[in-house]
Amino acid sequence: METILPCVEVVPPAANRARLLPELILQIVDCVVPPNADTILPPSHISTKTLIALSTTSRITCKQAQRLLRQRCLYLDTRRRAESFLRCLQAATKDTATAPREDIRLAAMFLAPFDRKLLDDVPTAKLVRALFYAVGGSLRRLVVRMPFATLHPVVDHLGVREILREGFAQLERLEEFVGLHEYPNLNLAASRAPRLRTEDLWNAWPELRRLVLFGAEIDDEKLWEGLARLPRLTDVVLARPRNVGVLDMKEEYFAAGAGVQEKGEEFDAGKEMRVMLMDVSYDVQDIQTDSWEKRDPDGAMTVEVYEVPTSYYGDETEQETVAAWVSGGVWSGQIWDWRGEVVGRGLL
């Protein structure tokens, strides 16, 4: 009777094993993240977890994985995560020049460090300021969720808003800003800074091209003046805007632009710009269009109305519904591909 030998896997000598070229391995690492470069991946995403594993696997994959983590996975939703990232960034740049090295430049970031849901928090405000000083020279996209409305300028005795304004002002290369859930108002009391008290954050970012705001007051002349002062702005999403029918948007925008030119600042009346009004429901009839043919005969400024679908069960408030919808579009990077109903005289 023949002896039955156990099945044993024969491992070839190390010298004879097939090896992938490092270039192919790096291409595989690049394929871990979604192809849409506008996505911001949270820690729970499978791509983030895979990149973390690859950053500790070998010397070949480490640097590439860390670069992708910084570019696509900066999801700082707690103060602890923000502090940890700042320490890592400071350690990486400790022995370099003032400008960050090419391999640690950042592309996009989500920041929500106020754990107590209150803005009146000096240590956290200083953390945000330090973080923005560190990344201001390279950051292109920023998504924030901060409790701006919880601290009125008059009662800001510790100067929290001023600390934050100083930090936001460092983002000189920012091209896209998203303020989730509430309007990012950091205006100061007149006694602290008369010149800055009514100037919006984004007027410190000359490269800004895309802007998402929650709860903007459409009838606020300062809003349209601020938008007119951004020469490269092309896309604006106004989620849950207020007082939509009170003011003629194009009239106010182009009038503000003329005022900007009189002050010697850049304003191009022929620049194409899209403004999307987003809410759970809208009546196009409420939007004033009387001056549109005169002010904008070529239709350089497009106004769209986007209706956010509501839950079948109706278990969310309108604010929660729109906030969740916008957040999903921001994380997936698809919000700039959304299109609404174009408003024009032909529709009325």
C-alpha positions in Angstrom: 0.0 0.0 0.0 1.4 3.4 -1.0 2.1 5.9 1.6 -0.1 9.0 1.2 2.1 12.1 1.7 0.5 15.2 3.2 0.0 18.2 0.9 2.7 20.6 1.6 3.0 24.0 -0.1 6.4 24.4 -1.7 7.7 27.9 -1.3 10.2 28.9 -3.9 13.5 30.3 -2.8 13.4 34.1 -2.2 15.6 34.6 -5.2 13.1 33.0 -7.5 9.9 34.8 -6.2 8.2 37.1 -8.6 8.4 40.7 -7.5 6.4 43.7 -8.6 8.3 46.8 -9.7 8.1 49.6 -7.2 6.5 51.8 -9.9 3.6 49.3 -10.2 3.2 49.1 -6.4 2.9 52.8 -6.2 0.3 52.8 -9.0 -1.7 50.3 -6.9 -1.5 52.5 -3.9 -2.8 55.4 -6.0 -5.9 53.3 -6.9 -6.9 52.9 -3.3 -8.6 56.3 -3.2 -11.7 57.2 -5.3 -10.8 58.8 -8.7 -12.8 62.0 -7.8 -10.1 64.3 -6.4 -12.8 66.4 -4.7 -13.7 63.8 -2.1 -12.7 64.1 1.5 -12.6 60.7 3.2 -13.5 60.2 6.9 -11.5 57.8 9.2 -14.2 55.1 8.9 -13.8 54.9 5.1 -12.2 51.7 3.7 -9.7 53.8 1.7 -8.5 55.7 4.8 -8.0 52.4 6.7 -6.2 50.9 3.8 -3.8 53.9 3.4 -3.1 53.7 7.2 -2.1 50.1 6.8 0.0 50.8 3.7 1.8 53.6 5.6 3.2 50.9 8.0 3.7 48.1 5.5 7.0 48.9 3.8 9.3 51.7 2.9 8.0 51.5 -0.7 4.4 52.3 0.2 4.9 54.4 3.3 5.6 57.8 1.7 3.0 57.5 -1.0 0.3 56.4 1.5 1.1 59.2 3.8 0.9 61.7 1.0 -2.5 60.5 0.0 -3.7 60.6 3.6 -2.7 64.2 3.8 -4.3 65.1 0.5 -7.6 63.1 0.7 -8.2 62.1 4.4 -7.8 65.2 6.5 -11.0 64.7 8.5 -10.4 66.5 11.8 -13.8 66.3 13.5 -12.6 66.5 17.1 -10.1 68.7 19.0 -8.0 65.7 19.8 -7.6 64.9 16.1 -6.8 68.5 15.2 -4.1 68.6 18.0 -2.6 65.4 16.9 -2.4 66.4 13.3 -0.8 69.8 14.2 1.9 68.0 16.3 2.7 65.8 13.3 2.8 68.7 11.0 5.1 70.7 13.3 7.4 67.7 13.7 7.6 67.2 9.9 8.4 70.9 9.3 10.7 71.4 12.3 13.9 71.3 10.3 12.7 72.9 7.1 12.3 76.4 5.8 9.2 78.5 6.4 7.4 77.0 3.4 6.3 73.4 3.7 8.2 70.7 1.9 6.6 69.5 -1.3 5.7 66.1 0.2 3.7 67.7 3.1 1.7 70.2 1.2 -2.0 69.9 1.8 -4.9 70.0 -0.6 -8.2 69.7 1.4 -9.3 69.6 5.1 -12.5 69.2 7.1 -12.3 70.9 10.5 -14.8 70.7 13.4 -12.7 71.1 16.6 -15.2 72.7 19.0 -16.3 69.6 21.0 -18.5 71.6 23.4 -20.5 73.1 20.5 -19.6 76.5 21.8 -17.4 79.0 20.1 -16.4 80.7 23.4 -13.3 78.4 23.8 -10.0 80.2 23.7 -7.7 77.1 23.7 -9.6 75.6 20.7 -9.6 79.0 18.9 -5.8 79.2 19.4 -5.5 75.6 18.1 -7.4 76.6 15.0 -5.2 79.7 14.5 -2.0 77.7 14.9 -3.3 75.0 12.4 -4.1 77.6 9.8 -0.7 79.3 10.2 0.8 75.9 9.5 -1.2 75.0 6.4 -2.1 78.5 5.1 0.6 78.4 2.4 -0.7 75.3 0.7 -4.4 74.5 1.6 -6.8 74.8 -1.3 -10.1 73.4 0.0 -11.6 73.9 3.5 -14.8 72.5 5.0 -15.7 73.7 8.5 -18.4 73.0 11.0 -18.1 75.5 13.8 -20.7 77.0 16.2 -20.3 80.6 14.9 -23.7 81.8 16.2 -23.1 80.8 19.8 -20.9 83.8 20.6 -22.1 87.3 19.8 -19.4 90.0 19.1 -20.7 92.1 22.0 -20.1 89.4 24.6 -16.8 88.1 23.2 -14.8 89.5 26.1 -11.9 87.0 25.5 -11.4 87.9 21.9 -12.2 84.4 20.5 -13.6 85.8 17.2 -10.5 87.9 16.7 -8.2 84.9 17.3 -10.2 82.9 14.7 -10.2 85.7 12.2 -6.5 86.0 12.4 -6.2 82.3 11.7 -8.6 82.3 8.7 -6.8 85.2 7.2 -3.7 83.0 6.7 -5.4 80.9 4.1 -4.2 83.1 1.3 -4.3 80.3 -1.3 -7.7 78.9 -0.5 -9.8 78.2 -3.6 -12.9 76.5 -2.1 -14.7 77.1 1.2 -17.7 75.3 2.7 -19.3 76.5 5.9 -21.7 73.7 7.1 -24.8 74.1 9.1 -24.6 77.9 9.9 -23.3 81.1 8.5 -19.6 81.6 9.2 -19.9 85.0 10.8 -16.8 86.3 12.6 -17.6 90.0 12.5 -16.1 91.9 15.4 -17.5 94.5 17.7 -16.8 98.0 16.6 -14.7 98.7 19.7 -12.3 96.0 18.7 -11.7 96.5 15.0 -13.9 99.2 13.3 -12.5 98.4 9.8 -13.0 94.6 10.0 -16.2 94.3 11.9 -18.4 94.0 8.8 -15.8 92.3 6.4 -16.6 88.7 5.6 -13.9 86.0 6.1 -13.7 85.1 2.4 -12.5 88.6 1.4 -9.1 87.6 2.7 -8.9 84.9 0.1 -8.2 86.4 -3.3 -7.9 83.0 -5.0 -11.4 81.8 -3.9 -13.4 80.1 -6.7 -16.1 78.2 -4.9 -18.2 79.1 -1.9 -20.9 77.3 0.1 -22.8 79.3 2.8 -25.6 78.3 5.1 -28.3 80.8 6.2 -27.0 83.8 4.2 -29.2 86.9 4.3 -30.0 87.6 0.6 -31.1 91.2 1.4 -27.8 92.0 3.0 -25.9 94.4 0.8 -22.6 93.4 2.4 -23.1 89.8 1.1 -23.1 90.9 -2.5 -20.3 93.4 -2.0 -18.2 90.7 -0.6 -18.9 88.4 -3.5 -18.2 91.2 -6.0 -14.7 91.6 -4.4 -13.7 88.1 -5.3 -12.3 88.3 -8.9 -12.0 84.5 -9.4 -15.3 83.4 -7.8 -17.4 81.2 -10.2 -19.6 79.0 -8.1 -21.7 80.0 -5.1 -24.2 77.7 -3.2 -26.5 79.5 -0.8 -28.1 76.7 1.3 -31.2 77.7 3.2 -30.9 81.4 2.3 -33.1 84.0 4.0 -35.2 86.8 2.6 -34.9 85.6 -0.9 -37.6 87.8 -2.4 -36.7 91.0 -0.7 -33.9 92.1 -2.9 -33.0 91.9 -6.6 -29.8 89.8 -6.5 -28.3 90.9 -9.9 -29.1 94.5 -9.3 -27.3 94.4 -5.9 -24.4 92.3 -7.2 -23.6 94.5 -10.3 -24.1 97.7 -8.3 -21.7 96.4 -5.7 -19.2 95.6 -8.5 -19.4 99.1 -9.8 -18.6 100.3 -6.3 -15.7 97.9 -6.1 -14.3 99.3 -9.4 -14.6 102.9 -8.1 -12.3 101.9 -5.2 -9.7 100.7 -7.6 -10.3 97.0 -7.0 -10.8 94.3 -9.7 -14.3 93.5 -11.0 -15.2 91.9 -14.3 -18.9 92.4 -15.1 -18.7 89.8 -17.9 -17.2 87.0 -15.7 -19.5 83.9 -15.6 -20.8 83.1 -12.1 -23.3 80.6 -11.0 -25.4 81.2 -7.8 -27.5 78.3 -6.6 -30.3 78.8 -4.0 -30.7 75.5 -2.2 -33.6 74.5 0.1 -36.3 71.9 0.5 -38.8 73.9 -1.6 -38.8 77.2 -3.6 -41.2 79.3 -5.5 -39.5 80.8 -8.5 -42.1 83.6 -8.5 -40.6 85.0 -5.3 -37.3 85.9 -6.9 -37.0 89.5 -8.2 -35.8 89.7 -11.8 -37.0 93.1 -12.9 -33.5 94.5 -13.6 -31.9 91.4 -15.1 -32.2 92.3 -18.8 -30.7 95.7 -18.1 -28.0 94.7 -15.6 -27.0 91.4 -17.2 -28.1 91.3 -20.8 -25.6 88.5 -21.7 -26.5 86.3 -18.7 -23.1 86.3 -17.2 -24.6 85.6 -13.7 -26.8 82.5 -13.6 -29.2 82.0 -10.7 -30.5 78.5 -10.1 -33.0 77.0 -7.7 -32.3 73.5 -6.3 -34.9 71.6 -4.4 -33.5 69.2 -1.8 -35.6 66.0 -1.6 -37.3 65.4 1.7 -37.5 62.2 3.7 -40.6 60.0 3.1 -41.1 59.7 6.8 -40.6 63.4 7.6 -38.5 62.6 10.7 -36.0 65.4 10.0 -36.3 69.2 10.2 -35.7 71.2 7.1 -32.4 72.4 8.4 -31.2 68.8 9.1 -32.4 67.7 5.7 -30.5 70.3 3.8 -27.4 70.0 6.0 -27.3 66.3 5.4 -27.8 66.7 1.7 -25.0 69.3 1.3 -22.7 67.3 3.5 -23.1 64.3 1.3 -22.4 66.3 -1.8 -19.3 67.8 -0.2 -17.8 64.5 1.0 -18.4 62.9 -2.4 -17.2 65.9 -4.3 -20.4 66.0 -6.4 -21.9 69.2 -5.1 -20.3 71.3 -7.9 -21.9 69.0 -10.5 -25.4 69.5 -9.2 -27.7 71.7 -11.3 -31.0 73.4 -10.4 -33.7 75.1 -12.3 -32.3 78.2 -14.0 -34.2 81.4 -13.1 -35.0 83.9 -15.9 -37.6 86.2 -17.2 -38.9 83.4 -19.5 -39.9 81.3 -16.5 -42.1 84.0 -14.9 
